[in-house]
Amino acid sequence: MRLTIGTRGSPLALAQANWVAHRVREAHPGALVDLEIIKTQGEIAPDQPISSFSDKGLFTREIESALLEGWIDCAVHSLKDLPTEQPPGTC
């Protein structure tokens, strides 16, 4: 089994994604689990105040697109980064 987990590159996101990867490996010995670090719009413009962005999903959209396009198999997000409504096909 091979699984690619999409995540942001922040320390918190990586800690959470690595935790999930570890649990998958425990449950499926021999599984190949990779992390794909994806930069999001919120990280591309770090000097811009978050309030200046009108879009929801500032820290999730690119990861969700990668999931929907099949570049990754699953995504690990921090709850604090998620908009209150999820895009169709991601849940």
TORKOL-4160 file (C-alpha; in steps of 0.2 Angstrom, whole numbers, padded with zeros to 4 digits, m for minus):
91
<pt num="1" X="0000" Y="0000" Z="0000"/>
<pt num="2" X="0006" Y="0017" Z="m0004"/>
<pt num="3" X="m0002" Y="0033" Z="0003"/>
<pt num="4" X="0003" Y="0051" Z="0000"/>
<pt num="5" X="m0003" Y="0063" Z="0013"/>
<pt num="6" X="m0004" Y="0082" Z="0009"/>
<pt num="7" X="0000" Y="0094" Z="0022"/>
<pt num="8" X="0006" Y="0112" Z="0025"/>
<pt num="9" X="0024" Y="0114" Z="0030"/>
<pt num="10" X="0022" Y="0123" Z="0047"/>
<pt num="11" X="0028" Y="0114" Z="0062"/>
<pt num="12" X="0011" Y="0110" Z="0068"/>
<pt num="13" X="0005" Y="0103" Z="0052"/>
<pt num="14" X="0020" Y="0092" Z="0050"/>
<pt num="15" X="0018" Y="0086" Z="0068"/>
<pt num="16" X="0000" Y="0081" Z="0064"/>
<pt num="17" X="0004" Y="0073" Z="0047"/>
<pt num="18" X="0018" Y="0063" Z="0054"/>
<pt num="19" X="0007" Y="0057" Z="0068"/>
<pt num="20" X="m0006" Y="0051" Z="0055"/>
<pt num="21" X="0008" Y="0043" Z="0045"/>
<pt num="22" X="0015" Y="0034" Z="0060"/>
<pt num="23" X="m0002" Y="0027" Z="0064"/>
<pt num="24" X="m0005" Y="0021" Z="0046"/>
<pt num="25" X="0012" Y="0012" Z="0047"/>
<pt num="26" X="0007" Y="0004" Z="0063"/>
<pt num="27" X="m0010" Y="m0002" Z="0056"/>
<pt num="28" X="m0002" Y="m0007" Z="0040"/>
<pt num="29" X="0015" Y="m0013" Z="0042"/>
<pt num="30" X="0025" Y="m0011" Z="0026"/>
<pt num="31" X="0014" Y="0003" Z="0020"/>
<pt num="32" X="0024" Y="0017" Z="0011"/>
<pt num="33" X="0018" Y="0033" Z="0017"/>
<pt num="34" X="0024" Y="0049" Z="0010"/>
<pt num="35" X="0021" Y="0067" Z="0015"/>
<pt num="36" X="0018" Y="0080" Z="0001"/>
<pt num="37" X="0021" Y="0098" Z="0008"/>
<pt num="38" X="0010" Y="0110" Z="m0001"/>
<pt num="39" X="0012" Y="0129" Z="0000"/>
<pt num="40" X="m0005" Y="0138" Z="0002"/>
<pt num="41" X="m0010" Y="0155" Z="m0002"/>
<pt num="42" X="m0009" Y="0160" Z="0016"/>
<pt num="43" X="0010" Y="0155" Z="0016"/>
<pt num="44" X="0014" Y="0163" Z="0000"/>
<pt num="45" X="0010" Y="0180" Z="0006"/>
<pt num="46" X="0015" Y="0180" Z="0024"/>
<pt num="47" X="0017" Y="0199" Z="0026"/>
<pt num="48" X="m0001" Y="0202" Z="0021"/>
<pt num="49" X="m0014" Y="0202" Z="0035"/>
<pt num="50" X="m0026" Y="0187" Z="0035"/>
<pt num="51" X="m0040" Y="0200" Z="0036"/>
<pt num="52" X="m0035" Y="0207" Z="0019"/>
<pt num="53" X="m0040" Y="0190" Z="0011"/>
<pt num="54" X="m0058" Y="0189" Z="0006"/>
<pt num="55" X="m0057" Y="0170" Z="0002"/>
<pt num="56" X="m0061" Y="0156" Z="0014"/>
<pt num="57" X="m0049" Y="0142" Z="0014"/>
<pt num="58" X="m0033" Y="0153" Z="0014"/>
<pt num="59" X="m0023" Y="0138" Z="0022"/>
<pt num="60" X="m0032" Y="0124" Z="0014"/>
<pt num="61" X="m0038" Y="0127" Z="m0004"/>
<pt num="62" X="m0022" Y="0121" Z="m0013"/>
<pt num="63" X="m0021" Y="0105" Z="m0003"/>
<pt num="64" X="m0040" Y="0102" Z="m0007"/>
<pt num="65" X="m0036" Y="0105" Z="m0025"/>
<pt num="66" X="m0022" Y="0092" Z="m0024"/>
<pt num="67" X="m0034" Y="0080" Z="m0016"/>
<pt num="68" X="m0047" Y="0082" Z="m0029"/>
<pt num="69" X="m0035" Y="0081" Z="m0044"/>
<pt num="70" X="m0027" Y="0065" Z="m0037"/>
<pt num="71" X="m0010" Y="0072" Z="m0033"/>
<pt num="72" X="m0012" Y="0066" Z="m0014"/>
<pt num="73" X="m0023" Y="0052" Z="m0007"/>
<pt num="74" X="m0028" Y="0062" Z="0009"/>
<pt num="75" X="m0025" Y="0078" Z="0018"/>
<pt num="76" X="m0021" Y="0082" Z="0036"/>
<pt num="77" X="m0027" Y="0099" Z="0042"/>
<pt num="78" X="m0027" Y="0108" Z="0058"/>
<pt num="79" X="m0045" Y="0112" Z="0063"/>
<pt num="80" X="m0040" Y="0130" Z="0065"/>
<pt num="81" X="m0036" Y="0131" Z="0046"/>
<pt num="82" X="m0053" Y="0124" Z="0040"/>
<pt num="83" X="m0067" Y="0135" Z="0034"/>
<pt num="84" X="m0084" Y="0131" Z="0042"/>
<pt num="85" X="m0090" Y="0123" Z="0025"/>
<pt num="86" X="m0080" Y="0110" Z="0016"/>
<pt num="87" X="m0079" Y="0110" Z="m0003"/>
<pt num="88" X="m0089" Y="0096" Z="m0012"/>
<pt num="89" X="m0080" Y="0080" Z="m0014"/>
<pt num="90" X="m0067" Y="0083" Z="0000"/>
<pt num="91" X="m0077" Y="0075" Z="0015"/>
